[in-house]
Amino acid sequence: MSLTESRPSRRGRHFPVGNVGRYYLFNLLFGAAVNALVSILVLFWLARGLSLSQIMIFMSTYGISLLIFEIPTGVLADRYSRKWSLAVGAFLQVVVGVIILSTTYFPALLGAYVLVGVAVAFLSGSGEALIYDSLKQDGREPEVQRVFGAGLSAFHIGGVAGAVTAGLLVARFDLSSAVWAYNALFLAAAAVALWFDEPAILNDKRAGPRTASFRSHLTGLLADTRSSFGIITRSRSVKTLIAVGLTITIVSGLAQIPFSQPYLVGFGLRPEQVAYVWAVFSAAAAVVAALSNRLSNLLHGDERRFIVIAAAVMVVGLVAMVSVPFAAVAIASLILMFIVASGLVPPFLNAGVNRRIPSGHRASVLSIWSMAFGLVSFFAVPLFGFLADGYSLDFSLKVFQWTFTPLLVLIALVAWRVLAARIDPASD
């Protein structure tokens, strides 16, 4: 049986067995772990006496760590093992959970966020690269966007469970109980990662590194890094898709963390209620991610129209969230931005970028994409934290709105000009 082989049902549909099924299970646990903590994380730190500026410094530290480690971990995943990259990343998240439960010493917590960056660097791109090559090996490449969408939907379904679990635990015990749930779920995710089968498509490339000298290893890693950067710099469409994904992710990420939690508490919500709101975010994103392939089909694979629609929805959500002072509108706006940035866009952009890059550099190029996110976060996140502490949360939100609303419009116009109306063929 091949790595992603499925048994057809009576209706000719595929059951998710093999690597695809494991990908769904890993994402389910991954999403549950993330939301078990992230849904109350800012409130957790505020309860421990930290300021919003310090929390932003944590995020900035994470961003610079991600910037440093993204490319090396991506190259390692491509050259040696993508499943071990996933397993190591998940286990490092458990180590982070233990640290933040054990201390409030600020330098130690900065070290924990450096470790978060390393963990995310190991995790980012490896799963998608492994699944893309598994499907490609089995002649199922046209199914990529559907599988990515279903995988993202599994992540958000897990997120619903994680956020609800966090709310129940916080209501029954305290905020730190959610961190214990985060640790247990990531430990389970690490075990599932080791259950993957590596696609044989890269066996020839990986045969050499196992017996090479240290110098050859290093030379090969540097050569792969240069090649991965070259793939991006030579392709205007890849650069544009990465820029679109980066902009939308930054807007949604800042709106969700750190702004949303203190913003919603300001409307009178309790911490467990904030966690339940996050469960709604994830539930909505899960539905949209599962349907993203249908929207792509309705648009006939037209990347330009897809990006313009996504950017327009993000602009509406951002303006409504900041400008209309009602809790219901704030929650609805946050949900709107979250489902676009976390449910609709990732499967589409992941499929578009993956079609344009060769198998041997897939995880590396996706890591460079995440590295760019870390670079922007390093500069943008502390700014808004200092504005919130030095002036007010409302003032910081206004600056956030008028920084990124024009940027979303600009990136949509650039994408319209650069991208062809139809998805380009794969580069390999």
Secondary structure, 3 states (H helix, E strand, C coil): CCCCCCCECCCCCECCCHHHHHHHHHHHHHHHHHHHHHCCHHHHHHHCCCCHHHHHHHHHHHHHHHHHHHHHHHHHHHHCCHHHHHHHHHHHHHHHHHHHHHCCCHHHHHHHHHHHHHHHHHHCCHHHHHHHHHHHHCCCHHHHHHHHHHHHHHHHHHHHHHHHHHHHHHHHCCCHHHHHHHHHHHHHHHHHHCCCCCCHHHHHHHHCCCCCCHHHHHHHHHHHHHHHHHHHHHCHHHHHHHHHHHHHHHHHHHHHHHHHHHHHHHCCCCHHHHHHHHHHHHHHHHHHHHHHHHHHHHCCCCHHHHHHHHHHHHHHHHHHHHHCCCHHHHHHHHHHHHHHHHHHHHHHHHHHHHCCCCHHHHHHHHHHHHHHHHHHHHHHHHHHHHHHHHCCHHHHHHHHHHHHHHHHHHHHHHHHHHCCCCCCCCCC
